[in-house]
Amino acid sequence: MNALKFLTDKNNWSVRWFYGLIAAFIAVNSYLLTQEFYLLPLLPLVVLILFSALVSLDKLVYFILFFVPLSLTVEFNEFAALTLPTEPLLFGVMLVFFFKLIFEGGFDKKITTHPVTIFIICHLVWMCITSLTSSMPLVSIKFTIARLWFVVSFYFVASQIFKKQKNIRFWIWLFTIPLSIVIIYSVIQFFNFNIDKNALYWVMQPFFKDHTIYGAVIAMMLPVMFVFSFDKSYPPSYRLYSFGFFLVILIGIVVSYTRAAWLSVAAAYCIYLIYLFKVDWKLIVAGFFIVVATLFYFKDDILLKIERNKQSSSKDLGEHLQSVSNIKNDASNLERINRWSSALRMFEKKPFLGFGPGTYRFKYAPYQRSYELTYVSTNAGKLGNAHSEYLGPLAEQGVLGTLFMLGIIISTIVTATRLYYYSKSTEVKYLSIGILIGLFTYFLHGFLNNFLDQDKASAPFWSMIAIIVALDVYHNSNEKQEELEEPASQ
């Protein structure tokens, strides 16, 4: 009744302004429609979203997270694209976050002083600096802003959501369920095309651009669901559900037909066994040097064996996996070597500041060599970046770019390892090892591909790092947990 009275009070200046704004909006929108501009009706939605972000930022981030696996990419040209609905919303979250940071005070010092966060901040600051010194400043600034909205939403905002431990599992399920929907859709598509293995490269479209990022993302979630299936702090019915989703994701790994994903999962499983059996790290280091020494001693025989491998990518599962070591005539492998070699030459040219974030694809062409080119090589950079999360920053941001990235990874591994071995909480142990092994799949995958410029990979990657940090800061003992849960329930 109060709202009705407000709207019918003609003497109230607020009411006059309200109707005046509506009339102006209708008039402007009508004119723009005649000019074939159709985006203005989205303005009220944008205002509503920004208002909801101010009132309840966590709910908006939940909404974004759920739609990340289901988001669609609109390409404006070969180098410009926008992922809907997630990226515009992520930009809004970033603006609200900085607005609150400025006008409501600082951020939680427990998070900002954590070693992982320190490396992340250094990483972002260095990206900003190298954007200003970039060979293509506009490209670098846009690339850095995109990295900022991923980290703000899925690390900083997420870390505060994870103050309640129950929100961590909710967050994981909120991403896993829509991802499983995409997997089921892809499998159905595969059968609709008569189990044609050529279809495996694109059945995940339009939700994922290609099978490589699809494989990388679902590989991250596989260990998490595996650990959930055996987590005794979880009710039996939920463990059964987790095992069901584990099987769905496992099928998705196979259907992804991504060699890098298969290898990363296999390697991550070996790392899991090391943690499970608590193998002494001195033995691991010693074993590593023994393996390196053996490879160096037999390098001629190994290279001869590799050169004899002429198995290219194949429809046959075994042959497809065998082609991983083919550096003789497999175009995919040879093109990676071409991209890596170009990145190293770019690093030699600008070792400290690099060419600028996001510029590799525009600048690598002159650094290719004719004897390394393949039939899929291009000077336009249409087929991805440096195909490495480590060599890409080296070329674009110099030596510090890669060192800060390695700092994030190493500090995350150290933190998660400490949690798994020394935490008093069984649930924290399970969460930390599941998340860590999931991250390991991407740490290893990062040697062969780079996808952190896309929301599909950035959402789970930064979120999982935030979970590790939140577990360490907020949930590493029963006493801390009790202190946090009581105020949260008020």
C-alpha positions, 0 to 999 in steps of 0.5 A: 500500500505504501508503494502504491501511495508513493506512485500515485502522489502527484505532489511528491517531487520524487514521484515526478522524477521517477516518472520523468526518468521512465518517460526519458528512457522510453523516448531515448530507447525508441529513438535508438531502436530506429537507429538499429541500436538494441542494447539500451533495454539492457540498462535496467538489468545492468543497474539491477545487477550492480545493485544486487552486487552492492547488497549481496556480492556473494550471491552474484558471484555464485550466479556467475560461477554456475554459468561459467561452464554454460557461458557462450563466447561471442566473437567480434573478430579473430582477436576480440571476443566476449563471453556471456553472461559471465565476463560483463558480470565479472567486470561489475563485480570487480568495480564493486569490489574496488568501490567497497575496498576504497570506501569501506576500508581494507581487506582481511589482513589474514588473506592479504599477508598470506604468501600465496596472496603476496605472490598473486598481488606481485603478479598483478602489479607486475602485469600492470607495470608491463602493460604500461611498457608494452609494445601494444599498451591497449592490448596489454591493458585489456588483457590485464583488466580481464586477469584482474576481474578473474582474480578479484571474483574467484580469489579475493571475493571467493576467499571471504565466501569461504570463511564458512567451511560449508560454502567451500563444498557448495562452491565446488558443487555449484561449478561441478553440476553445470560442468557435468551437464556439459559433459553429458551433452557432449557424450550425447552429441558424440552418440548422435554422430554415430560415435564418429571419433572426428566429432570428439574434437567439437562435441563440447561446442558451443559451451567450450571452444575446443576439446583442449580447454574442455579436457583441462577443466574437467581434469581439474575436477576429477580428483576433487570428486574422487576424494569426495567419494571417500571422504568419511566426514561426508554422509554415505549418500553424498559420497555415493553422489560424488562417485556418480559425478566422478564417473561422469567426469571420468567419461568426460576425460575420455570423450575430451580426446585430449592427450595433455589432459590424459597425461596430466591426470595420470601424473597427478594420480602418481603425485596423489600416491606420493601423498597417500603413502607419505613418501619422504620428499628426500627420496622424491628429490633423489629420484628426480635427479636420478631420472634426470641423470639417466635421461641425460646419459641415455639421451642419444638412444632416447632421441633416436627412439623418439625420432623413429616414432611417426605415429600422428594423432589418430582416431585409435585411442592407443595410437592417439596416446602414442603420438604424444612423443612424436616430434617427427611429423605430428603437426600439433607437437611440432607447432608447440615446439615452434611456439615455445621456441618463438617465446624463448627468442622473444624472451632473449629480445626483452628479458626483463619487461617482455613484450607486454601481457597478451601480446604474444600472438601479435608479436611472435611471427618474426621469431619463428624459423622456417625449419620449425614451421608446420602446415598449421603455422601462421603469422596471424596468431589465430591458433592460440598463444604460446601453449604454455602458462610458463613460457607465455609470461616469460615472453610477455612479462619477462623473467619476473612474470614467470617467477611470480607465476611459479611463486603462486604455484609453489606457495600453493603446493607448500600450503596445501601439503602442510594442511594435508600432513598437519591439519587436525581436521579430517575434512580439511585434510580431504579438501586440501588433498582433493583440491591440490591434486586437481590443481596439479593437473593444471600445473602440469597441463600448463606446460603444454597449453595456456587457458587462464585468459578464459573464464572456463579455466580461470574460475576453477583455477583461482577458486581452488587456490582461494580454497587452499588459502581459506582452509589455511587461514580460517579452518586449520584447527577446530578452535578457528572453525568454532570462532568463525561459525558462531558469528556467521550464524547470527 
